[in-house]
Amino acid sequence: MIFLNFREYMNKLESTGSITKIKKEISIDVEAAAVLKAAEPTPLLFEKVKGFPDFRVAGNIFSTKISIANYFKITPAQLIPKLTEAIDKRSPPEEIKSPPCQEVIMGTVDLGKLPILKHNKNDGGRYISSAVVVTKDPEFGQNLDFHRAMEYTANKMSTRIIKGRDFYKFLERAGEVEAAYCVGNTPNVLVAAATSVKTGINELEIANALAPTKVTKAKTLDLLIPADCEVVLEGKVFMKERAAEGPFIDLTETYDIVREEPVFEVRKITHRKNPIWQALLPGALEHKVLMGMPREPTIFKSVNEAGVQCIDVNVNPGGSSWLHAIVKIDKKVEEDGKTAIRAAFEGHKSCKHVFVVDKDINIYDPLEVEWAMATRFQADRDLVDIGREPGSSLDPSAEAGTKITNKVGFDLTAPLKTEGKGFAKAEFPKVDLKDYIE
Ligand SMILES: Cc1cc2nc3c(=O)[nH]c(=O)nc-3n(C[C@H](O)[C@H](O)[C@H](O)COP(=O)(O)O)c2cc1C
């Protein structure tokens, strides 16, 4: 099967009319982000970027599960098995020379030459938010992560590295670590980078198992990077040298605070000819789908391992694609709903609310999930209060500093024994409206 790289994919969107082209000159100073937000989830291509005649800017490219599933030529329901298989059956990517991402090597490093967006007027600065960050540790080898980076001089950025991330572990050990921030990637690389797997697993091998992925040697670093991406910023990140990072919008669409974060010193920039800058709106659907989707296989696995047949999981955008999980099960015994709740929390430690539904509920339709709650749920019987535990630091309602939160599960499955009214939704006969409406 043939999978397209980012440029080929953009060309395909253009040729099939599946991307909206913006011909009007756009400013990267808040305006481009505002237009992307207004158009979400429609993919946009800004053809004329004020002050950056050599660049085009694209955004909202993979804002829905459907767009990601389409890229892999599967259905959204096949994403969990696909990702699970790719994590289990990793394979080394092909290394190539003379890669597209190094067609142009910038003479001097000047971040001012890149159309890095300022997303909102309250942001601390211009932010790279779509970069997949390649790093390496002498013991654990290569790793992929996402780390937003805020420009503060012509060659320096402060970059958010949450404690516990593999990159954080590498930095703790070495003090300074070479890093390549790669912009302009397809879902094989994006989704692989967003997975949290055991330290030592090279996520580029997961990317390659998702869709054939080419890698190449970075120009100045001993790192293998995605060869087909659009722009690469090579340099070093320092644990002790720190600079203010933020404010910036996080996954919950609320503002994150200013922190002193590690400095990324950019030492070389390479890019494709006629580069396309991949924008990624913070807190928006694309950020959410990439963040939440890799948690679904871990919840799925955990529920099945607890002995309950899990059919599908949606870490849904309404729950910031992080704090809520909707779990669809094939209920066999009365206790299944509650068992699934406890297992789902094991599969995603940052989750705050779990909703378990029967197999007749469409977990992608919030109205159907609410209907299950309205008709099948009784709080004194079906609520599972896990109690106060560490949850997510992103949740503004969690205890500041400790991230302690009250985790609760809702068993929205119907009781197996019906005593009064039934729980099945009544169906009307199916008709073809074309037979009735001209
Ligand atoms: C779009 C996006 C942006 C992210 N931004 C950051 C970030 O700025 N800092 C961070 O530490 N994690 C960020 N993350 C989360 C991690 O990079 C991600 O969960 C990663 O899988 C952690 O991998 P690891 O287990 O290899 O450390 C982001 C994730 C996504 C999808």
The ligand as a Tripos MOL2 file, in Angstrom:
@<TRIPOS>MOLECULE
LIG
   31    33     1     0     0
SMALL
NO_CHARGES

@<TRIPOS>ATOM
      1 C1          0.4300   18.2660   19.9040 C.3       1 LIG1
      2 C2          1.0960   17.8410   21.1600 C.ar      1 LIG1
      3 C3          1.8210   18.7550   21.9130 C.ar      1 LIG1
      4 C4          2.4980   18.3650   23.0720 C.ar      1 LIG1
      5 N1          3.2550   19.2730   23.7520 N.ar      1 LIG1
      6 C5          4.0290   18.8600   24.7980 C.ar      1 LIG1
      7 C6          4.9360   19.7690   25.4320 C.ar      1 LIG1
      8 O1          5.0350   20.9400   25.0820 O.2       1 LIG1
      9 N2          5.6950   19.2890   26.4420 N.ar      1 LIG1
     10 C7          5.6440   17.9890   26.8660 C.ar      1 LIG1
     11 O2          6.4000   17.6110   27.7540 O.2       1 LIG1
     12 N3          4.7550   17.1210   26.3030 N.ar      1 LIG1
     13 C8          3.9750   17.5260   25.2790 C.ar      1 LIG1
     14 N4          3.1150   16.6550   24.6580 N.ar      1 LIG1
     15 C9          2.9740   15.2860   25.1680 C.3       1 LIG1
     16 C10         4.1460   14.3580   24.9220 C.3       1 LIG1
     17 O3          5.1380   14.7920   24.0730 O.3       1 LIG1
     18 C11         3.6800   13.0190   24.4590 C.3       1 LIG1
     19 O4          2.6410   12.5510   25.2680 O.3       1 LIG1
     20 C12         4.7720   11.9880   24.3610 C.3       1 LIG1
     21 O5          4.1600   10.8390   23.9410 O.3       1 LIG1
     22 C13         5.5180   11.6100   25.5980 C.3       1 LIG1
     23 O6          6.3500   10.5750   25.1830 O.3       1 LIG1
     24 P1          7.3940    9.8240   26.0860 P.3       1 LIG1
     25 O7          6.5900    8.8480   26.8810 O.co2     1 LIG1
     26 O8          8.2830    9.1990   25.0580 O.co2     1 LIG1
     27 O9          8.1060   10.7950   26.9300 O.co2     1 LIG1
     28 C14         2.4110   17.0270   23.5100 C.ar      1 LIG1
     29 C15         1.6750   16.1080   22.7740 C.ar      1 LIG1
     30 C16         1.0190   16.4980   21.6130 C.ar      1 LIG1
     31 C17         0.2600   15.4700   20.8310 C.3       1 LIG1
@<TRIPOS>BOND
     1     1     2 1
     2     2     3 ar
     3     2    30 ar
     4     3     4 ar
     5     4     5 ar
     6     4    28 ar
     7     5     6 ar
     8     6     7 ar
     9     6    13 1
    10     7     8 2
    11     7     9 ar
    12     9    10 ar
    13    10    11 2
    14    10    12 ar
    15    12    13 ar
    16    13    14 ar
    17    14    15 1
    18    14    28 ar
    19    15    16 1
    20    16    17 1
    21    16    18 1
    22    18    19 1
    23    18    20 1
    24    20    21 1
    25    20    22 1
    26    22    23 1
    27    23    24 1
    28    24    25 2
    29    24    26 1
    30    24    27 1
    31    28    29 ar
    32    29    30 ar
    33    30    31 1
@<TRIPOS>SUBSTRUCTURE
     1 LIG1         1 GROUP 0 **** ****
